[in-house]
Amino acid sequence: MSKGNVMIMAGGTGGHVIPALSVATELREKGYKIHWLGSEHGIENDLVPDAGYSLHRIQVTGLRGNGLVRKLKAPFAIAKAVVQAYKLFKDIKPVVALGMGGFASGPGGIVARLRGVPLVLHEQNAIPGLTNKVLSKFSRQLLQAFDGTFPHSAGVKTVGNPVRSSIANLPDAEDRISQKDEPLNVLVVGGSLGAVALNDAVIAASEKLVADGIIQLWHQVGKRNYEAVKNDYHEKGIKHVRVAAFIADMAEAYQWADIVICRSGALTVSELMAGGVASILVPFPYAVDDHQTANARFLSEHNAAVLCPQAELTTEFLQRQLTHFFSNKQELIAMANAAREKAQPNAAKVVASICIEVANG
């Protein structure tokens, strides 16, 4: 028998949905029935039903933007989404609502307030998103992944970001990184859509690095870039590279990698910490409020990653940095260990426990 319904509000990107799925697993194991509030076009439409949860879609999109028409439509769009969410809350009667970001969290959080449903908010990034900034003023419990995200909020708890247990359980860096004179295993990840700037920089730098036996590559390039990148490697005669449109098993990829070159979204940074993986972080320069730089800085300031602004991601930088790490693998191990020291591998359990505590008053 179910202990009650929980409304999880998360959508849009994997950075919101995947951590929320980890919490949902914990809550389901505790006997709660999960209902999911999402948008019509986000990644939750694939991931949530596949995980066995009821997905309820409302018509909502992002509200940031400078267009006059967009600003004029915004109040009506919000009102429509709130009405849709209100009907769902009325029917489902959740004992607690958990907001983890994405377009649906805003209307869902407003309705939780209107109906007296206790609201728990979790912010994954080092700089809070607009929705959580607003909802934080009336949440029952505010959670942050990084210290200092909500510096002026009383009662905020730092819990880390929920990650998949398969990543948190990876072997230590000493057992993964070879001390022998072997090429570095370099994993390049640009997110599920890929990152053209990362792809271009790595391809340009890798011709000499691969030829000299410094590195071998596993490169996730995104579906739309797959053929072009594969052809680029082939035309340059670069071998010892595995090109993938998407990597489903990131635990396997992280275990293979000596170092990762990637963006610094909240989920990626948290996975690097949980798995204890060294990295070169290249923040997406156009992220809202430049939150990816703040995420990356959290690791780089603790010697747990190298932060490289995209404007400085040159062939020379990559060749110099990777050649250095090839000759100084102990530095990679130290970096990986420093990353793991900042991890909170039990974040999913902690967030679930807080939700249950709040639900029970």
C-alpha angles and dihedrals in degrees: 000000000000118000089213144300122288121199112212114194113197134123153127102070139027089250089071102029103046096054089046090053089056090055091045090056091054093048093048090051088053090057102262124133113233124221118181127211112203145147128265098251109030129109089261088080088071104030103041100053089043088058091053101253130132109252118204114193126207128185105255137133137178116293100203116107141096103239115122093222091050091052092048092050096045099085092050093047091050092048092051092049092047091053091051092048092046092058091051094049090048092054098039099039097202119205090215138005122217117200115198101166138273133103097298095055093075100058090036092052092049091052092048087057093047094049097041095246110153109249126213117190127198121192114200099188132070088239114048122240122241094256095053092044089059098039094045090076092070105023118123091222129014119204129189132191095211130041113255100024091119101024095167100044117104117224096017114152126210107221106154125233121300111246134179114279091230088066096042089053097055116131119263119275092251089063095045106042115073117226090201125102092269128132117273114256101233118191115196116196124179097172127263091302094044127232117253095201091054093045094051095046095048094047091050093049099040100066093076095032094055093042090053092050093245098124146009119203142224105184125188104197107170127256097271093051098042102099095040094050093044089053092048092056091046094049091051090049092237113163132180091057128121112202118200132177090210136359112219097183105053092170089064091047094049091048090053094047127092088186136003127216109202151126119280106239114153095256094049094048091048092049091051090052095045093047095041096235128160116232151180104220120205108186117217099251095213098051115132110276087354087273093159091065089052090050092050093046090058088065100034092053088058093048087249097121143007113250114211119177111223091245089061096047097111134154089250093052094051094044092048095044097045093044088053093051091047088060094039107042091156087070089058090052091050091049092049092049091049090053092051091049088063093050127108101201094178094057094118092054092046094050091047092049091050091051090052092047092051092046091054092051 
